[in-house]
């Protein structure tokens, strides 16, 4: 019996050590209060900041080429604590720091020479790329270090700006954090057809590898405010930005893909010229490839159910089936216009497929796709596209009636 107790004692001690080890924490960790949390990042063509120039004049430079200016947005312990203690028109909830050079990794490491807090990218929400840079370099060159960096989450959003990207990381509103603002606007897709589904790092990397052309949300900035306005067209062969779609053209793409969650269609009554607004409750679309020999064409079938949300046609009974049919036809005509305009832009001006036509051909006719995929954008630009739009009004609003 005594022998048994002697055997159990070492085992008990070993188990106790194993149980208490996790309670000691990570021996090599950094406390969150001691770190600068990177939440936003902007890439622009090189334009050294005044601080950089002054530091360089004092011998703070190193061997590099000034190609790119990266602007990092941080929430630091000092900023967080001072914001809670003070308030005022000049008090910001964030800190922007710019670094100019030719290596993204080297630039972020240079920040370690300017701040006592180590930089972490675990909480990075958004990367904004300036249009000049997006036209000059391949996207995989600009995002390569992010793709390789384990700290950057695959869900981090990618946007392209009209003008300098760093301006989108500024605000004049007290307490507002620009990176969070940009990430939050994406969530408004249920209100409008003019916001693309989130284009994250992992989606961008996948698109680049597939060789297909695609869209990235465009953002404007002015006086500390921003607006999502259309999309940047990324060429599948060059992987560079080739141009922009405006708000209405992006809306047309949303109708083709059927990926909209909500929004409105503004049209005008044919007889009176008065305003009619159709609010989308649901939408769906199917792209059907037609193959006859060497000839390819597509049928786009769009359906939506919604409500009459605004009506300026004051004469006549708006609840008569005859008027509702007119309102539906008026809204359908506008959707057809949006689709027709963006198809023409894709085929004639940019000669790229950014709406998924090639993907449907790949799925439904894989053998045909193998023959045409190499020069698909060129083939697509000469391919007939037919579209049918059917909108149904099932709700007249709450002002003067009820659902039938």
TAFENDA-V575127 format. One record per helix or strand. SS is the DSSP state (H for helix, E for strand). FROM is the first residue (numbers start at 1). TO is the last residue. Records with the same first field share a line. If there is no record, write none. Layout:
# TAFENDA-V575127
SS->FROM-TO, FROM-TO
This chain:
# TAFENDA-V575127
H->2-24, 32-34, 50-57, 77-85, 104-113, 131-136, 139-148, 165-169, 178-191, 201-210, 247-257, 321-350, 357-364, 366-380
E->35-45, 68-75, 95-101, 118-120, 126-130, 157-161, 200-200, 214-222, 225-234, 241-245, 263-268, 275-292, 295-311, 384-395
